[in-house]
Structure formats: C-alpha cells, structure tokens
Amino acid sequence: MANNRVLIVSFDALRPDMVTPDLMPNLCRFAAEGAYFPESRSTFPTETRVNQTALITGCYPERHGIVGNRFQDSQASPGKLFNTGDETQLAAGDKRLDGKLLDVPSLGEILHDNDLTYAVISAGTPGGTRMLHHKAESIGGFRLSLVRPDATQPAGALDQVLETCGPIPKAAVPSLEWTRYATDVYLDFVEPTYTPDVMVLWYCEPDVSYHQIGIGTPENIEAIRTVDREFGRILKNNAERAPEDRLQIVTMSDHGMVTLLGQKLNLAAKFEEAGFSVGETTEDGADVALALASAGGVYVRDSDPTLVEAVVAWLQRQTWCGPLFTRERSDTLSQSHIFGIHRRAPDISLVLKSDDADNRFGIDGGTVHDCGYPEGGGMHGGLHEREVRTWLALQGARIRSAYRSPVPAGNVDILPTVLHLLGLEIPGHVQGRILAEGLETSSSDDVPECVEEHHTADGVDGYRAHIVLDRVGERRYLRRAWRQTA
C-alpha cells in the first residue's frame, strides 16, 4: 500500500524557465517522471507570505486575509505597517488579534484536528517560517527558522538539531551553506525523529541571489545548481526506501522574479510633491500610506472617495504606473480580479510598470521599483507573467507518471491536493481544487475546460489597463496584467 505522507519542497522565487537539464537536472527529471503543471500560477501580490498563506489555506487573500508582505491593520500593528516577514511582529500581531491572524484554518490546524503531524524547516524570512506553522506553540509540531533559531518549536528541539547537524552556518549571498544545512536537518533530524505526515522544506534560493545579485548572474546560477543538488539528495534518500515507505513529493515555487530597472523611484517623495501627505499608516491623518516595492497598495485616509479619485487620477498620469485596482471604480480594474477585496486590503492596489526586455544575461522581464535591492537585482510582487508563473510538479505512488497538465493550476491547489492524498475531506472554505488530472487514479475525463477572461479599464489621459485570467471550471487563475502603451 502506498505511503500517504507528503513532502512539500519550495524553491523560493524559482522561475520555471530556469528549470533546465543543464541547471537543474534533478528537478527536470522529477517533473518528467511525475506530474508537471507548466501553467501553474502565483497569487497577488506575488509575494512570499501571501503565497505561503495560499499554500497552507488553499485560499486567496480575499479569504485568508494576508493581503501583502506588509499591510495596514491598526489592531495587529498600531502605528506602523504590519510586517509579516518579522517573527516578532507576526507573533505579537497574532496575539493582539486573539489568535485570528488568518480568517480560515491553516494546514497545521487541519492536520492537528485529524491527529496528523506537521513539520516546517525554512531558510527564508523568520516571519515566513512562522506563517507556515503559526500555531506550533499551541498545537505542536516542529518548526525551525535558520534566521531565527530561537523561535524553534518544540522547546529543546534546537539543541537536538545542533547536536545532530552541527552549528547553523552564517548567512551569506548566495545561500549555499544554508541550502545544504536545511537539507541536513530534514534528512538527518526531522525525518528520523518526527516522521511527519506533512513536511514543508522551504529553500531561500534562488530568491536571495535573484534579489541581491541578479537573475542569471554566475552567483545566481551557482545557487540554482546547489539547490538542485540538495534536492537530489532528498530524491536519493527517498528512492532508497522500500516502495511502501516512499513519500508523495510536491515541488513548488511561490512566485517568479523580474529584473529591477533603474534606481529606486522614491514614491513617498513623489506623492508629497503631488500634494499628498504620506504617513507610515493613515491612522494619524496622513492622506496615504504606501505598502509597495514594485507592487502592493496605497491606503487612503478614511477610504475617502474624493481622495481615492484624486490619487487614482494622479497615478494614471505617471509613466511609472502600471495597472491599478480598486473595489468599485470603473476607471480601474477591480480588486475582485485579483481576489483581493478584504477589510485589510489597500484602497488602491498598484503594480508599477514592467516590460519584457532582456537583462544583461538574456533573461526577460523587468520592472521599475521602489525597493532597496541593487539596480540589476531582482524583484517580484507584480503581475508580469514571469512573476505570476510558478513551478509545480508532483511525484509519488499516488501521482500520475510522465504527465504534463494542459490547464492552469496554482498555489491554492496544493492544500486540497495534499489533503486528498492524506484521505481527508476538503473544507468548504477552500478555494483551490484537487489536481485530479495529475493523480494516478485520473482519466481523460478529469481534464477540465479552460476559458480565458480579459478585462480592461480606461482612465484619464488615455490610460488603459488590462488583466487576463484563466477560468478552469469554477476556479480562476491569474495570468498577467499590464498597462497599455501607445
């Protein structure tokens, strides 16, 4: 009988077009032998904590409530934007929210309610590690952040990790040693000690080298080769087990990446020059608060319709402005198109302008930005196709062999598929679907129909924005959005 245990391996920010036989032979072979979803999509904003939450809830931001890596929530984070990448802020915010950081149950909670075990290892941001299992303190399970090992759960587990695997290497760019160490902890400690029913292993590469050095740089290529080599160790370990003990393995990326174009825009100064006061939040009367780097949102004081109208009109006249989304305005695209209408959502969702040009290494996709990464580095968050497209491939005894799906899928589909593999019912609030076409029990009838949706919005001075989505049955997936140029 096939083992139902599931291992989820995330390669943060991995662009599917960079998964080649030369760079990532292990992952290429894994996809070729298993079920591969080349039309997999991220959720918006195409940021890590948003998509980690999509992973653990099977929902979009409109339902799970994590509307950005940073967002305004006066209860969770009074006086400043709530930074979900910060371990301390995330823990304190969840406490202020009486444990209601998320609006729906998480994977860890669902597993706990069904007497199943869960473990997380992450080399990514400490807040992201907590997000993957934010209830570990109260419901149990293993959680380790290489950035914040002091937050390891359960108590005493860190000492056992250090005794088994040695000291945690120092942070570096690219994160080669962290990649190796995270693999060591999984293979040498977590698997033999806990044998979790579901395990999430979150590699921080290639995200770190994409951001800090650039897409396609020699250092980035080294990081990609390294993370593939470490994944190969996991595959070898799994292959050496008895067939009935082998895992169902899910490989994924949370989003893609594009190249930064030019210097930081300094948007706060531009808003001020246009006559809008800018605050950390709008709680103290500032006209706007900004939560974006290359995409994100603008919070408007008291959601004042007149002020929203003025900000929208000004933004549409700026050459660096891309697609805009609001709840109800006809001169912008709708936040419903990006599954983003929520009490925490900004009044105006904003994507900065992107293009399809190649960087110096011949890799396409770029965006103007307002972030602190170096010029020529990488960024994500927006709706360029290279940011939206994600890696997704599965393999195991319960998974179809040598299958390539012709229809879109997404990060929201991983949770319902994992629960199905475990033999659990899918909660009614889940927005993703079971990837039935990729399971070994599937037939040709399991491939759903895909229909394209294309929406436009016209604003001032010839501004026009587009968004394209794909509808698969009752589910909808982002494809891309852009501002039309003359």
N, C-alpha and C positions, 0 to 999 in steps of 0.2 A: 504494500500500500504506500502511496506517495506521501512524503512528509509535507505537512501543511505550513511549516514555519517559513517566514518570509524575511528576506534581507533586502532593504532598500539602500542603494548606494547612489548618492547625489554628487555629481561633479559640478560644483557651483559655477554658473555662467557659461558652461560649455556650449559653444556654437556647433550645431550638428554638421555644418560644412567643414569643420576641422577634425571630424572623426574620419580619418583616412587610414588605409592599411599601413602607410608609412609612419604616421604619427601615433596611432592608437590601434595596433594590430589586435590586441586582446578584446577591446570593446567592439571593433569591427566584426571579429569572428563571433563574439557573443550575439550580436544583432543578427548576423547571417544565419546562425543556427537556431535562434529563438524567434520571438515575435517582435517585429520592429515597426514603430509608428513614426514614419518620417514627417507626418503632418501634425506633430504634437505642438501645443501652444501654451504659452505662459498666461498669467492673468495680469490685469493692470491695477496699479503701476507694476511694471515688470521689475520688481524689487524683491529682495530675498525674503524678508519677513512676511510680506504679503503672500508670497508663493509657498513659503513654509507652512503658513496657516492654511492655504488652499490644500496642501498635501495632507495635513493632519485633520482637516474637517470635511474635505470633499466639497467645499463651498467657495463661492466668490466673495469679495469684500462686502457686497451688499448684504450678505447674510452672516459672515463670520465676524466682521467688524474691524479687522486690521486693514485700514484703508491706505496705508503707506508705511514706509520705514519710519517716518515721523509724521505726526498729525496732532491737531489741537483737540484736547479733551481736558477741560478745566478740573474735572474730578480726579482723573488719573494723574495729571501733571499740572497743578495750578501754576500759572505764571510763565510757563515755558512749553514749547512743543514736547510732546511725549516721544522720546527716542526709544524705539523698540529694539535697537541694537545694543542698548546698555543694560547689562544684567541687573544692576542695582535699581535703575529706573523701572525696568519691567517688573521686577519683584515688588517694588514699592507701589507701583501703579495698580497691579493686580490686587494688592491688599486694600488700597483705597477704594477699589471697585467691588469690594466684598467678594473677591474671587471670580468676578464676572468680566474678566478681560476679554473673553470670547463670548459671542452670543449663542454659540452652539457647542456641543460636546466635542472634545478632541479625541484623537486616536488613542492616546494614553488612557483617557477616561473610559472609552468604549471597551478597550481591552480589559481594563481592571474590572468593569462591570460583568465581564464574561469569564473572569478567573484566568485570564491570559496575561503573559508577561511582556514587558517592553523595555528596550534599552536604546540609548542615543549616545553617539560619540560625534563631536563636531570640532573641526579645526577652524570653523568660521567665527562670526561675531559671538560674543558671550550671550547677548540678548537672543540671538538666533538659536543658540543651543537651548536656552530656557524655553523659547517659543515652541520648540519641537516636543518638549515634555514639561510644560509649565506647572504641572501638578505633582511632580515627582516627590516633593516633600511630604505631601499628604496621602498619596495613594501608592507610593513605592515605585520600584523600577530603578534602572541605572541611568545616570546622566553625567557626562563628562565634557567640559569645555576646555580645550587646550589653552584658551586665552584666560579663562577664569577657573582654574582648577579648584580654587577654594569653594566654589559652588557645587562641587561634585556631590551627587547623591547615589547611594545612601551614605550616611555617616560612616567614616572609616574606610570607604571603598578607595579613596585616593591613595592612602598608604599602601593598599594591596596592589594598586596599579603600578605605583612607583617601585615597589619591591619586585614585581614581575617583569616590568618593561624598562626599568631604569628611569632616570630623570627626564622630564619633558624638555625637548630641545628649545633653544631660544628662537623667538620669532625672526623670520628672515624673508626676504623677497628675492627670488621666488621661494615658496614654502615647501621646499623639497623634504626637509627633515620632518616637518610636521605631517606631511603626507605619509611618510614611512611610519612614523610613530603612531598615528591614528590607526593604521593597518595593524601594527603590532598589538595595540590594545584590544582591537577586535578579535584577532586570531588567537592571541596568547592569553588573554584575560577574560573578556566578556563572554566569548563563545563557550569556553570550558567551564566558566564559573556560573553563568546565569542561563545559558542555553535559551535565549529569549524567543518567544513566539514571533515577535516582530522586532527587528533591529534596523535602526537608521544610522548609517555611516555617512557623514557629511564632510566631503573633502572641500577645502577652501580654494583649491586650484581647479581650473585656471583663472578664477575670478581675481585673485590677488595680483598675479602677474599681468593679466589683461589691464587692470586698473592702473597699477603703479608703473608699468614699463611699456606696455602697448601690445596690441594684438599682432601676433606673428613675429615679434622680436625673438632673437635667439634665446633669451631667458624664458620667454613665454613658451616657446617650443620645447625647451628642456622640461618645464613644469608639466606640459601636456604629456610628454613621453614618460615622465616619472609617475604621474597619477595612473596612467595606463599600466605601467609595470607593476605598481602596487595592486591594482585591480586584478592583474594576472595572478598574483599570489593568492588572492581570495578564490579565484576560479580553480586554481590548482588544489587548494585545500578542500574545496567542495567536491571536486572530481575524485579525490582520494577516499571519500566516504563511501560506505555501502549505498547502493542506489536508493534504498528506502530512507536513508538519512540525509539525502541531498536537499538543498533549500530551493524554494521558489525565489528567484532573484529579480528585482526590479532595478533598472538603471535609469537615471533621470538627470536633467538639469533644470534649475528653477527659472532661468531666463537666458537670453543670449547677451551680446555685447556689441557696441559700435565704438568707433574711434572718436576721441574728443577733437573738435575743430577749434583752433584759435585759443585765445585767452578767456579766462572767466569773465562773464558778462557783467557781474556786479549788479544783479537785478534790483536789490534793495535801493541802491543809489538811483537807478533809472526810474523806479516808482516814485521816489522822493522828488526827483527833478520834474516829474509829471504832475506833482501836486498832491500825491497820496502819502499820508504818513504811514510808516512801517514800524510794526512792533514785533516782539518775539511771539506774542499772541495778540488777539484783538480785545482781550479782557479789560485792558486799561484804556480803551478808547481809540487805539490806533485804527486807521482806515482799513489796513490789510495786514495779514501775517502770511509769510511765504514758507511753504514746505515743499521745496523742489530743488533738484540739482540739474537734471536735463528734462525732468518731467515731475509732476506732482500736483500741487494745488495752491490756490490763493484763497485764504479765509478772509471774508469781508465783514466788517463791523456790523453786528446785529443782523447779518444777512440782508442788509438794506437793499431793496430792489433798485433804487435810483443809483446807489453807489456801485452795485454789481453792473448795471448798464454802462456806467461811465468807465469802469475798469475794463469791461469786455471791449468797448469801442476803442479805447486806447491800445489795448493789446493787439487788436486786429490790424492796427496801423503800423505795428512794429515788424520789421523784416525778420527778426529772430523768433517771432511767434509762430508756432505750428497749430495743430488742431486744438480747439477749445471745446469743453463740455460743461454744461450746466444742467440743473434739474429740469427746467421748463422752457428756457428761452428758445425761440425759433431761429435766432441768428447764430446759434452754436449747435454743435452736435449734442445729443442727450447723454447724460451720465448713465442712463439705462443701457446704452450701447456698450458701455464698459463695465456693466454690472457694479456700478459704484454709488448708487443712491443709498445713503446711510446717514444716521444722525452725526457721525464723526467726519463725514466727507467734507471736503472743501466746497465753498460756494462755486468756485470755478476750477475745474480740472484742466491742467495746462500741459501740453507737450511742446518743448522747444523744437525749432526747425531742424530737420535732418536731411541727409542726401544719400545717394547711392555710390558716391565716388570711392575709389580705392585709396587705402593708405599707402605708405611707402613700401609695404610688403605685399601689395597687391590684394589686400583683403577689403572687401566692400563694406560700406556703411559708416556714416559719421553723423555727429550731432554737435550743435553749439551747446553751450553749457554754462552752469553757474556753480561749479563744484571745485574742490581743492586738489583734484588729481592733476598731474602734469600734462601740459599740452602734448598730444600724441598718445596719451594713455587711453584708457577705455572707460566707457560709462554705459549704463543701462537705466531703465525706468520708463522709457517711452514706448512708442508704437511703430518704430521701424521694424520691418519684417525680420531683420537679423536680431532684434531684441525679443520679439514675440516668439520666434521659433525655438523650440526646446528639444533636447534629446530625450527619447523614451524607448526603451527596449526591455523585454522580459524574457526569462528563460527558466525552465524547470519542467518537472514531470507533468505538471498540470497545465503547461503552456504549449501552445501550438509550435511546431518546429518549422523553420525556414519559411516564415510567414511575413509578408510585408503588407501592412494595412493601407488601403487606398483612401481612407477617410480621416478627417481630423480627430484628434484626441487632445487631452490636456492634463495639467497637474491636478485638476479637480477630479479626474477619473481614477487616480491611483488609490485613494482611500476605499471607494466602493469595490474596486477590483481586489484589493488586499483582503477586505472583509469577506468577500465572496470566496476567496481561496481558503480562508480560515473556517468557512462554513457558517458565518454569522449573517444575520439579517442586515439589510442596508437601512439605516434610519431614514424616516420620511423627509427630513430636512435636507438631506444630501442632494446637491445639485449636479454632481458628476454622474457618470454612467459606468457600469461594469463593462470592461473592454472585452465583451463576449467574443468578438471576432478573432481575438488573439488567444483564446483558451483552447485546450486540446479537445474539448467537447463540442467545438463550434462546427457549423456547417456553412455552406454558401449563403444560406438564408439569414445568417447573423450579421451580414454586412449592411449597415443602414444606409439610407439615401442621404446625400449631401446636397444642400441648396445654398447658393451664395446670396448674401444680403449686402447691398451697397447703399449707404446713406450719405447725404451731403447737407451742408448748411452754408448759407450765404450771409455775410456780414457787411461791414462798412468798406467803402473804397475798393470794391472788387474782391474782398476776402472770400475765399471759398475753401471749406474743409471737407475731407472725405474720410469715411471709415468703411472697411469691408470686414464682414464676419461670415462664418460658415455655420449653417444650421444642420445638425445631424440628429434626425428625429426631433425630440423636444429640446435638445441641448444646443447651445450656441457657443462658438469659439471665436476669439479674436483672430484676425489675420494681419491687418495693418491699418494705419491711419496716416494721413498726410495733409499738408496744406498745398493747394494747387498754386503753381506759379505761372505767370503769363508767358 
